[in-house]
Amino acid sequence: MSTPLEFEPVQIVPPGMESLACSCLRPKGWLQPALPQEEPSFETPTYFLPLLVTVAPYGAVLFSIAVRPAYGDGCVRDWMLYLCGEQGIQIEGLRDVRVSGSPALMADATQATDAGPMRLRLILLEDGERLYNVSVMAPEAIWPSLEPTLEQLLISFRLAHVSGPTAPLGPEPQAEP
């Protein structure tokens, strides 16, 4: 019989960027490597500033939170399709969800990596012209046993300051002729 996993709260307040403050849960014992100290490269359309990366001590299981300015046009669905396409992520399903009290888009997906096929679940949340990417990833072979834990991590994400969405989740419906 396995021991139930315990979680601990994590407060994320990037120095000098307090408006990006957020929180989540992390399994006790998971590793939290230091984030690279780099100048944000937001002119690169796929760049996200990492706010948190935490990994299981037993393998390639990852939980991350990152942010970038929202794009100037389109909708969250367009952005999800673009970003996943650029990263070689194959989306298997998209659905609307609520995260931190705000509308968001969740994708179930897979990605081929050097370590073998990985399964992902990621959330894109646009708030106050900021686009948050909250994601979990694990080898496809062990995903079913980890899915409840990974889902708990995703739904634990909370913004400290909610501004509200400025972009729609999906394209506007076309008017009937």
N, C-alpha and C positions, 0 to 999 in steps of 0.2 A: 504494500500500500504506500503510495507516494504522499509526501507531506504537502498540504495546501500551500500555494505560493502566497507570500506576504508582499504587500505593496507599501511604498513610502511616497509621500508627496514631494514633488520637486517644484520649486519656484524658479522661473527663468526671467531674469532681468538683465538684458544686455547692457553693459556699461555705456553710458552716453545715449542709449536708445530705450529709455524707460517706457516710451509709448508702445513698445513691442512686448512688454511684459506679459507672460502667460504662465500657466501651471499645468501639471499633469501628474499621473502616478507612474512610478517606476518599480519593477520588481526588486525586492531587496536582494543584494548580491550581484545585480547586473552591473557591468562596467560602464563608466561614463568617461570615455577618453577626452582629453583636452581638445577643444575645437581649434582649427587652424586660425592663426592671427593673420588675417589677410584683408586687404582693402576690398570692399564689395565691388563686384564687377557686373552691375545691373545693366550695362549696355549690351551684355551677352544675354539674348532672350531666354535662355534656359537656366541662367544662373539663379540660385537661391542662396541666401545667407543662412548657414546652419545656426540654429538656436540650441538644439539638443541632439545628441546622438548617444544612444545607450544600447549596449549589446549584451546578449546572454553570455555567461562565462563558459558555456559548453559548446558553442558553435556559431555558425553564421546566421544568427537571429538578431534582427535590428529593429529599433524604434527610433524614429527621427522626426524632428520638427524644424521647418525652415520657412523663410519668408522672403518675398521680393515685392517691389511695387507691382500693382496690377497693371495689365496691359491697357493701352489707350482705347482699344475697341474690341468688339466681340463679347462673348459671354463665357462664364466659367466652363461650360461644356466644351466650347471651342478650345479654350486654353488647356483643358485636360487632354483632349485628343492630340493637340499639338505637342505638348510636353511628353506624353507617353510615346508618341511616334518618334520623337527625337532621341529618346532613350532606349528604343527597341523594346518597349513594354507593350505586350499584347493585352488589350482590355477585353475581358470576358463579360463584364456586366457593369452598368452604370445605374446609380439610383440617387434620388434626392434624399438628403438626411438633414437633421438639425444638429449642430455642434455649437456648444457654448451659447445656445439660444439663438443661433443664426442659421439661415439656410446654407447648405453646403452640398457638394457633390462627392459621392463615394464611388470608387472603382475597385473591382476585383480584377486582378491581372496576373500575368506570368511574364517572366523575363529569363532568357537564356544567359547564363554567366559561365565564367571559367570554372566555378565551383559546382556547376550543374544547374538544372532548372529551379528557379525560385518562384515562389508565390508571393504576391503583394496585395495589400489592401491600402488604398491611399485616399485621403480626403483633401479636396481643395476648397478652401473657405476664403471668400473675398470679404474683407471688412475695412471700410474707410480707405479704399484704394490700395490696400495691402492684400497680397495673395499668400495665404498660409498653406503649406504642404505638410500634412501630418501623415506619416506612413509607417507601416510595419512590413517586414520581409522575413521569410524563412524558407529553407529548402522545401521543395514541394513534397518530398517524402515524409517530412515530419509536421507539415502544416496542420493536418487534422488534429493532432494531439495538442498543438499550441494555440489553435484558433481562439478558444475562449479567453486565454490570457492576452493575446494580441488585440482582440476586440476590446477588452477592458482598457488597455492602454490608449487605444484610439478615442474611445468615448470619454476618457478622463480629461482630454484637452480642454482648457478653458482660457479665454482671453481675459486679461486683467482690466482692459479698457475696451468696451465694445462701442464702435462708432456706427455700425450698421453697413449693410451692403450698398455698393454704388453701381454694381453690374448685375444683370440678370443671370440666373443659373443656366438657362437655355435660351435658344433663339426665340424672338418674339413670334407668336403665331401669325401666320399670313391671313389676311382678310379674305373671306369667301367672295368670289366674283359675283 
